[in-house]
Amino acid sequence: MDSAPDTQHHQVIVIGGGQAGLAVGHLLKDRGLDLVILDAEPQTGDQWRRRWDTLRLFTPAHHDGLPDRPFPAERGSFPSRNDVAAYLAGYGDHFELPITRDTRVTRVERDGSGFLVTTTRGRYSSDFVVIATGACALPSVPKFAAGLDARISQIHSSFYVSPGKLPAGKVLVVGYGTSGAEIAEELAISGRDVVIAGTPTATVPGPLLKLAGDAWWLVLNHVLSLRTPIGRKVAPQATGRGAPLIRISPRQLRAAGVREIGRIVGVKNGLPVTADGSTVAADVIIWCTGYRGDFSWIDVDGLQADPHGYVEAPFGSPAGVEGIAFLGMPFQSKLASPLLGGVGGDARIVADRIAAFVTASSSGPSRPVINAR
């Protein structure tokens, strides 16, 4: 590898200091590998601290732990955003992970048989790279949003904080998944005039979740998996629909005063319009329309993206591309892959493959392509 003298070299570079990066970082360190975790955030957990004030996970605490460290909360409770941020920070400290913070990666490229990683704080080289930036890289907003009247304030759900931080007026929430439903209910309870657009995702009733929560977790991890026929059938739809409604239902929204309308499909006279041609008056629009992958900063031949911009890397391995792995992606191996408590299993798969890759690399000139399931 021909790198500049000021380039730091490690066997593995993990890009992303969130749950995915921390999980795989711990497992790689535990396997005796030399690594660095590059985190764009000033402090571990900051990406969670920016979420809306009342956000709670929709998975209970006993299913929210990363490898070798349970989530420190009462069984069955639903951790808040600050609980999660504190847990992630504590996880990194507990395992003394080599995290370099406030360091944004701007480019990843091949450098001989390895990789060169350019950041806002210098350059790094490695034998293996793990892209652990997760499933929420780029807020997804319909292109037609650009045609809306400039007097309508628009934000994505990732920037929503609380009712008091929104401009005054009628609110249109677009997207009827868990985030959209919870935000709409909170706004209505606060006294705002709220309309929610879209078709509700499947609802998991509260009593069922309480009685069969562990069974539901097994479904997310082992039934809806790339290892099962039904999982492989569901996988292509995983990035196109919101999460099931948990702890909340359409009935609750109606009780709070939220009005429901159909999908927003475009713009008419500067206003959002539904599939039946009706325009919707709104002063504020909150787009709860999910995310897209953004890997434009990775300059590595052979990577293929799906229609939502996520690199196709089942079980973390892009077919035919050696030395690079992905973690925390939608349905990487199962429906639970991007979740706090689901990423650990995928991290173990990736860490084991990297350990095998590095061992083989150090014992001879031939490098295996890591694609085995």
C-alpha positions as MATLAB code, in Angstrom:
seq = 'MDSAPDTQHHQVIVIGGGQAGLAVGHLLKDRGLDLVILDAEPQTGDQWRRRWDTLRLFTPAHHDGLPDRPFPAERGSFPSRNDVAAYLAGYGDHFELPITRDTRVTRVERDGSGFLVTTTRGRYSSDFVVIATGACALPSVPKFAAGLDARISQIHSSFYVSPGKLPAGKVLVVGYGTSGAEIAEELAISGRDVVIAGTPTATVPGPLLKLAGDAWWLVLNHVLSLRTPIGRKVAPQATGRGAPLIRISPRQLRAAGVREIGRIVGVKNGLPVTADGSTVAADVIIWCTGYRGDFSWIDVDGLQADPHGYVEAPFGSPAGVEGIAFLGMPFQSKLASPLLGGVGGDARIVADRIAAFVTASSSGPSRPVINAR';
ca = [
       0.000    0.000    0.000;
       1.529    3.326   -1.069;
       0.220    5.894    1.420;
       1.578    9.282    2.437;
       3.794    9.360    5.558;
       1.146   11.293    7.533;
      -1.508    8.651    6.892;
      -2.529    6.576    9.921;
      -2.779    2.859    9.187;
      -5.039    0.330   10.929;
      -6.079   -3.192   10.069;
      -9.728   -2.087   10.152;
     -11.417    1.298    9.872;
     -14.995    1.478   11.113;
     -16.860    4.469    9.701;
     -19.691    5.535   11.991;
     -19.764    5.766   15.780;
     -23.434    4.925   16.350;
     -24.873    1.617   17.497;
     -23.585   -0.344   14.495;
     -20.054    1.029   14.688;
     -19.827    0.511   18.447;
     -21.115   -3.054   18.245;
     -18.704   -4.170   15.557;
     -15.890   -2.127   17.118;
     -16.203   -4.020   20.392;
     -16.306   -7.395   18.632;
     -13.285   -6.550   16.459;
     -11.295   -5.373   19.469;
     -12.311   -8.536   21.315;
     -10.810  -10.526   18.428;
      -7.492   -8.730   18.831;
      -7.669   -6.572   15.697;
      -6.143   -3.114   15.356;
      -8.933   -0.670   14.513;
     -10.215    2.868   14.746;
     -13.839    4.033   14.804;
     -14.337    7.319   12.983;
     -17.343    9.215   14.354;
     -18.607   12.429   12.759;
     -20.323   13.408   16.019;
     -18.569   15.436   18.750;
     -19.883   13.024   21.392;
     -21.056    9.430   21.190;
     -24.853    9.351   21.114;
     -25.330   12.852   19.703;
     -27.400   11.531   16.806;
     -29.964   10.386   19.389;
     -29.832   13.583   21.422;
     -31.030   15.482   18.350;
     -34.217   13.443   17.999;
     -37.549   14.809   19.196;
     -37.917   15.415   22.913;
     -40.461   12.684   23.727;
     -39.091    9.962   21.445;
     -39.042    6.469   22.903;
     -37.870    3.240   21.313;
     -40.656    0.947   20.161;
     -38.682   -2.098   21.298;
     -38.537   -2.851   25.059;
     -35.305   -2.387   26.968;
     -34.538   -6.103   27.336;
     -34.282   -6.275   23.527;
     -32.168   -3.124   23.161;
     -28.720   -4.242   24.239;
     -25.592   -4.336   22.093;
     -23.198   -7.341   22.285;
     -22.047   -8.254   25.797;
     -23.791   -5.335   27.555;
     -27.534   -5.368   28.338;
     -29.503   -2.134   28.256;
     -29.670   -0.842   31.870;
     -33.426   -0.343   32.217;
     -36.409   -2.180   33.633;
     -37.586   -5.113   31.545;
     -40.528   -4.091   29.381;
     -39.808   -0.362   29.616;
     -39.251    1.722   26.477;
     -36.041    3.790   26.664;
     -36.074    7.497   25.806;
     -33.736    9.168   23.338;
     -31.521   10.366   26.220;
     -31.450    6.869   27.707;
     -30.167    5.539   24.391;
     -27.562    8.299   24.040;
     -26.261    7.615   27.551;
     -26.168    3.870   26.907;
     -24.147    4.275   23.704;
     -21.686    6.647   25.369;
     -21.312    4.240   28.276;
     -20.841    1.303   25.916;
     -17.890    2.980   24.224;
     -16.358    3.928   27.570;
     -16.913    0.499   29.152;
     -15.093   -1.349   26.387;
     -12.532    1.445   25.913;
     -13.212    1.571   22.209;
     -10.746    3.505   19.999;
     -13.135    6.224   18.820;
     -11.915    9.319   16.993;
     -14.750   11.838   17.264;
     -15.719   14.959   15.347;
     -14.174   13.360   12.264;
     -16.332   13.201    9.146;
     -15.313   10.851    6.353;
     -15.424   12.549    2.955;
     -14.061    9.802    0.707;
     -13.252    6.086    0.697;
     -11.218    4.712   -2.191;
      -9.008    1.799   -3.140;
      -5.331    2.155   -2.338;
      -3.427   -0.805   -3.713;
      -4.768   -3.888   -1.970;
      -6.389   -1.841    0.806;
      -8.238    1.445    1.281;
      -7.530    5.123    1.712;
     -10.021    7.038    3.860;
     -10.028   10.830    3.687;
     -11.586   12.749    6.576;
     -11.988   16.312    7.789;
      -9.082   15.627   10.169;
      -6.581   13.808    8.007;
      -6.170   10.530    6.140;
      -6.247    6.904    7.196;
      -5.412    3.651    5.437;
      -6.568    0.131    6.201;
      -6.815   -3.445    5.000;
     -10.568   -3.571    5.647;
     -13.336   -0.950    5.925;
     -16.697   -1.263    7.678;
     -19.367    1.212    6.626;
     -21.475    1.518    9.782;
     -23.271    4.784    9.035;
     -26.638    3.042    9.374;
     -29.987    3.279    7.665;
     -30.765    6.953    8.315;
     -28.158    8.641    6.146;
     -30.296   11.036    4.113;
     -33.848   12.231    4.902;
     -36.178   11.176    2.095;
     -38.626   13.820    0.855;
     -40.655   13.552   -2.381;
     -39.273   15.591   -5.277;
     -42.605   17.336   -5.742;
     -42.129   19.021   -2.340;
     -40.012   21.625   -4.123;
     -43.158   22.861   -5.888;
     -45.066   23.704   -2.706;
     -45.907   27.315   -1.869;
     -42.910   28.976   -0.204;
     -45.177   30.132    2.634;
     -45.553   26.510    3.790;
     -42.860   25.542    6.285;
     -41.440   22.088    5.608;
     -39.272   19.866    7.817;
     -38.357   16.204    7.860;
     -39.209   14.201   10.973;
     -35.496   13.941   11.790;
     -35.548   17.689   12.531;
     -38.751   17.709   14.595;
     -38.124   18.564   18.262;
     -41.411   19.517   19.962;
     -44.753   21.248   19.274;
     -43.445   24.532   20.643;
     -40.579   24.620   18.150;
     -42.882   24.486   15.083;
     -44.263   27.579   13.332;
     -47.895   28.396   14.091;
     -50.775   27.069   12.021;
     -52.259   23.898   10.656;
     -49.923   20.908   10.484;
     -49.910   18.208    7.811;
     -47.979   15.075    8.796;
     -47.102   12.997    5.734;
     -46.402    9.339    6.486;
     -48.449    7.019    8.680;
     -45.750    4.886   10.249;
     -44.729    4.925   13.895;
     -42.872    8.252   13.761;
     -45.646   10.021   11.868;
     -48.344    8.694   14.183;
     -46.500    9.603   17.387;
     -45.646   13.097   16.173;
     -49.211   13.709   14.955;
     -50.694   12.594   18.284;
     -48.283   14.748   20.283;
     -49.124   17.805   18.192;
     -52.872   17.228   18.486;
     -52.677   16.782   22.260;
     -50.770   20.064   22.448;
     -53.711   21.794   20.778;
     -52.488   21.959   17.198;
     -54.784   21.398   14.203;
     -53.304   18.219   12.689;
     -53.977   16.125    9.586;
     -52.075   12.922    8.843;
     -51.740   11.634    5.284;
     -51.172    8.072    4.168;
     -52.262    4.547    4.921;
     -51.497    3.294    8.449;
     -48.855    0.608    8.653;
     -49.748   -2.639   10.386;
     -50.681   -2.137   14.040;
     -49.253   -4.291   16.823;
     -51.872   -4.047   19.619;
     -50.528   -3.065   23.027;
     -51.899   -6.144   24.845;
     -50.381   -8.433   22.216;
     -47.027   -6.716   22.524;
     -47.150   -7.082   26.309;
     -48.161  -10.748   26.230;
     -46.154  -11.851   23.231;
     -43.382   -9.279   22.964;
     -40.633  -11.882   23.002;
     -42.407  -13.859   20.274;
     -42.643  -10.681   18.203;
     -38.902  -10.155   18.640;
     -38.278  -13.688   17.377;
     -40.335  -12.866   14.288;
     -38.275   -9.730   13.602;
     -34.995  -11.620   13.978;
     -35.577  -15.179   12.826;
     -38.784  -15.418   10.798;
     -38.465  -12.228    8.744;
     -34.908  -13.095    7.755;
     -32.971  -13.640    4.535;
     -32.633  -17.237    5.686;
     -36.388  -17.886    5.336;
     -38.639  -17.849    2.240;
     -41.056  -15.366    3.803;
     -38.192  -13.129    4.863;
     -36.713  -13.048    1.365;
     -40.152  -12.158    0.020;
     -40.600   -9.291    2.496;
     -37.043   -7.911    2.198;
     -37.533   -5.785   -0.976;
     -40.402   -3.944    0.731;
     -38.491   -3.235    3.948;
     -37.247    0.206    2.924;
     -40.505    1.278    1.324;
     -42.825    1.067    4.332;
     -42.709    2.514    7.813;
     -42.358    0.436   10.954;
     -45.518   -1.176   12.374;
     -47.536    1.019   14.736;
     -46.483    0.019   18.250;
     -47.863    1.613   21.440;
     -50.132    3.707   19.217;
     -53.044    3.096   16.859;
     -55.236    5.023   14.400;
     -57.972    4.941   17.042;
     -55.738    6.843   19.457;
     -54.950    9.453   16.831;
     -58.635   10.001   16.093;
     -59.336   10.296   19.816;
     -56.660   12.991   20.042;
     -58.326   14.926   17.225;
     -56.041   13.991   14.347;
     -57.854   13.865   11.000;
     -56.847   11.283    8.394;
     -56.582   11.742    4.644;
     -55.201    9.694    1.764;
     -51.684    9.698    0.326;
     -50.134   12.937   -0.865;
     -49.154   12.392   -4.500;
     -48.147   15.821   -5.782;
     -48.715   19.562   -5.809;
     -51.584   21.617   -7.218;
     -51.568   25.410   -7.132;
     -48.783   25.298   -4.559;
     -50.704   22.990   -2.210;
     -50.264   19.283   -1.495;
     -52.799   17.154   -3.363;
     -54.158   13.690   -2.581;
     -54.746   10.830   -5.017;
     -58.383   11.894   -5.524;
     -57.306   15.389   -6.568;
     -58.184   17.174   -3.335;
     -55.810   19.900   -2.162;
     -54.836   20.146    1.498;
     -54.384   23.488    3.236;
     -51.388   23.478    5.575;
     -49.043   25.979    7.186;
     -46.504   23.353    8.232;
     -45.651   20.003    6.666;
     -43.686   17.341    8.529;
     -42.332   14.699    6.177;
     -42.300   11.372    8.036;
     -41.253    9.643    4.861;
     -38.170    7.767    5.948;
     -34.628    7.899    4.670;
     -32.456    7.096    1.684;
     -28.963    5.713    1.555;
     -26.171    8.125    0.646;
     -22.914    6.449   -0.316;
     -21.736    8.939   -2.926;
     -18.550    9.394   -0.881;
     -17.499    5.764   -1.449;
     -15.440    5.363   -4.629;
     -15.114    1.575   -4.797;
     -15.881   -0.366   -7.972;
     -18.492   -3.107   -7.914;
     -20.936   -1.736   -5.335;
     -24.591   -1.832   -6.395;
     -27.416    0.252   -4.902;
     -31.086   -0.650   -4.548;
     -33.901    1.771   -5.574;
     -33.675    3.491   -2.187;
     -29.952    4.195   -2.482;
     -28.745    1.493   -0.074;
     -25.805   -0.667   -1.133;
     -26.840   -4.253   -1.766;
     -24.903   -6.145    0.880;
     -26.805   -9.156    2.232;
     -25.343  -10.218    5.586;
     -23.056   -7.182    5.252;
     -21.093   -8.395    2.224;
     -21.504   -6.778   -1.203;
     -21.187   -9.568   -3.789;
     -17.794   -9.750   -5.465;
     -16.247   -6.824   -3.553;
     -13.574   -7.769   -1.064;
     -12.284   -5.866    1.946;
     -15.440   -3.879    2.677;
     -18.538   -4.597    4.751;
     -21.735   -2.733    5.620;
     -23.593   -2.740    8.917;
     -26.916   -1.388   10.180;
     -28.543   -1.435    6.741;
     -32.270   -2.035    6.207;
     -32.913   -5.798    6.167;
     -29.196   -6.559    6.025;
     -29.997  -10.057    7.249;
     -33.398   -9.586    8.929;
     -36.063   -6.997    9.608;
     -34.410   -6.141   12.942;
     -31.014   -5.375   11.341;
     -31.150   -1.559   11.760;
     -32.562   -1.703   15.300;
     -30.491   -1.110   18.418;
     -31.062   -4.648   19.650;
     -30.911   -6.241   16.215;
     -27.581   -4.971   14.937;
     -25.507   -7.141   17.284;
     -26.128  -10.390   15.430;
     -25.090   -8.830   12.146;
     -22.050   -7.284   13.825;
     -20.896  -10.747   14.921;
     -21.199  -12.048   11.353;
     -19.181   -9.103   10.022;
     -16.541   -9.287   12.774;
     -15.986  -13.012   12.225;
     -15.519  -12.484    8.497;
     -13.117   -9.607    8.997;
     -11.048  -11.668   11.424;
     -10.861  -14.482    8.846;
     -10.013  -11.984    6.096;
      -7.204  -10.320    8.058;
      -5.775  -13.680    9.152;
      -5.737  -14.935    5.559;
      -4.238  -11.657    4.328;
      -1.367  -11.806    6.785;
      -0.524  -15.410    5.914;
      -0.122  -14.983    2.168;
      -0.672  -12.822   -0.909;
      -4.052  -14.318   -1.772;
      -7.115  -12.619   -0.265;
     -10.465  -14.381   -0.005;
     -13.624  -12.701   -1.200;
     -15.836  -12.701    1.889;
     -19.342  -13.552    0.671;
     -20.231  -16.755    2.480;
     -23.493  -16.694    4.376;
];
